[in-house]
Amino acid sequence: AVILIGFSASQANAKIDPATVVGMWLFDENGGDVAKDSSPAGNDGTIVGPKKWVDGKFGKALEFNGKDVYVEVKSSKSIVLEELTVMGWAKLKASQGTRWQSIMMKGQNPRNYLLVVDRDTQKLQLSITKGAPDQWAGPIAGPVVTDGKWHHLVGVIGQKAGLVVYADGIEVGKEGYAKPSLDAKPDRLRIGDGSDGGHQAEGLLDEVALFNVPLEAADIVKIMNDGLEAATGLRPVEAQDKLATTWGRLKADR
């Protein structure tokens, strides 16, 4: 019994493998044109449009105006994925009947993956192209998430998991797995808009991340509660530099 209790405690305290993070955009820059990727993959993004940072769920969040603000990330092998988890905190305004609001999109038609608020239902949608253009798959499910409140939104793609969406840590929709197209067009990733436009977010996004594995429910809840930095052990580059500098000074003072 003691061994089992110890094992459970160690599992509960285990961090998510940081090597599986291929994009982690915390939006804590508070200035400039670059959205820093805090993952080892180094997929920094360019912030396009009027820039405004406000208080977010963890640190700062980036404001999107529903028109011409988005973050663009150049394509790399690290973000072309058959299995993945995409997530972010979102505080969005209603857009029913007018437009989809993208959290993250890689390619448009065909697309590798898309986590978005559906235009008509205002619910969370996970969308892929399975093979040829215009061949779509993915669930639209859960509560309305454009109520001006913070929601943690997640899409999972995995051969065993299927195509799954989570809202605020709860699985709200699922379909069977279909292999997403790896030939995305246009070949770029955007946060806060479609890869070719037309999916502009209006509101705040924070703690947006991409993993190259399908995370399980417990991992998703841990990230939602603790934040990406605590759950993964990864820090922004600036924080790492400050820590190294401080440690160097401490050693020099000895």
C-alpha positions, 0 to 999 in steps of 0.5 A, spaced: 500 500 500 505 504 501 508 503 494 502 504 491 501 511 494 508 513 493 507 511 486 500 515 485 504 521 488 510 521 484 505 521 478 501 526 480 507 531 481 510 529 474 511 534 469 509 534 462 515 532 458 518 539 455 520 535 449 513 534 446 512 542 446 513 545 439 510 551 440 509 555 447 507 562 446 505 566 453 504 573 450 508 576 456 513 580 451 509 587 453 512 590 446 515 589 440 513 585 434 515 578 436 511 573 439 516 568 443 516 561 443 518 558 449 519 551 447 525 548 445 523 548 437 524 556 437 518 557 433 517 565 434 512 568 431 511 575 428 505 579 431 501 583 425 497 589 426 495 594 432 499 591 438 496 591 445 497 587 451 493 586 457 492 582 463 491 575 462 490 568 465 498 568 467 501 574 466 500 578 460 495 576 454 495 579 447 489 583 444 486 581 437 481 586 434 477 581 429 480 585 423 487 585 422 491 582 428 494 575 428 501 572 429 504 568 424 509 563 424 513 560 419 512 553 417 517 548 420 518 540 420 516 541 428 509 543 427 507 539 421 504 533 425 499 527 424 498 527 432 498 533 436 495 537 442 493 545 441 490 549 446 490 556 449 486 561 453 481 565 450 476 571 452 472 572 446 466 576 444 460 574 440 461 573 432 455 569 431 453 569 423 459 573 421 466 569 422 469 563 425 475 565 430 481 561 430 485 560 436 490 556 431 490 554 424 496 550 420 494 551 412 487 552 410 485 548 404 488 543 405 489 544 413 493 540 418 489 542 424 485 548 426 482 550 433 477 555 432 470 557 434 464 555 430 461 561 426 454 559 427 454 555 434 459 559 437 462 552 440 469 549 439 471 546 433 477 542 431 478 541 424 482 537 419 483 536 412 483 528 411 487 527 404 484 531 398 482 539 399 475 540 401 475 533 405 473 535 412 473 532 419 472 534 426 467 535 432 463 541 433 461 541 440 461 544 448 458 550 450 458 557 447 465 560 448 464 567 446 461 570 452 466 574 454 469 570 459 476 566 460 475 559 457 481 554 456 480 551 449 483 544 447 484 540 441 487 533 441 488 529 435 491 522 436 490 515 433 488 512 439 484 518 442 481 520 436 479 527 434 477 530 441 475 537 444 476 540 451 472 546 454 475 548 461 478 541 462 472 537 460 471 533 454 465 535 450 466 532 443 469 527 440 470 523 433 474 517 430 481 519 428 483 521 421 490 522 418 490 530 417 493 533 411 500 534 411 500 538 405 498 545 408 496 550 403 498 556 405 504 553 408 504 557 415 501 557 422 497 563 424 494 564 431 488 569 432 486 568 424 486 563 419 492 561 415 489 565 409 485 570 413 477 570 414 478 567 421 479 573 425 479 572 433 476 578 437 478 578 444 484 576 448 488 570 447 493 567 452 498 561 454 497 558 446 501 552 445 502 546 441 504 539 443 507 533 438 503 528 442 496 527 444 495 529 451 491 526 456 485 529 460 489 529 466 495 533 463 490 538 460 487 539 467 494 540 470 496 545 464 489 549 465 490 549 473 498 550 473 499 554 467 504 552 461 511 554 465 509 550 471 506 544 468 512 543 463 518 546 466 519 551 461 521 558 461 521 564 456 528 565 454 528 572 457 527 569 464 532 563 462 537 569 461 536 572 467 536 566 471 543 564 468 546 571 469 543 571 477 547 564 478 553 567 475 553 573 479 552 569 485 558 564 484 562 570 482 561 573 489 563 567 493 
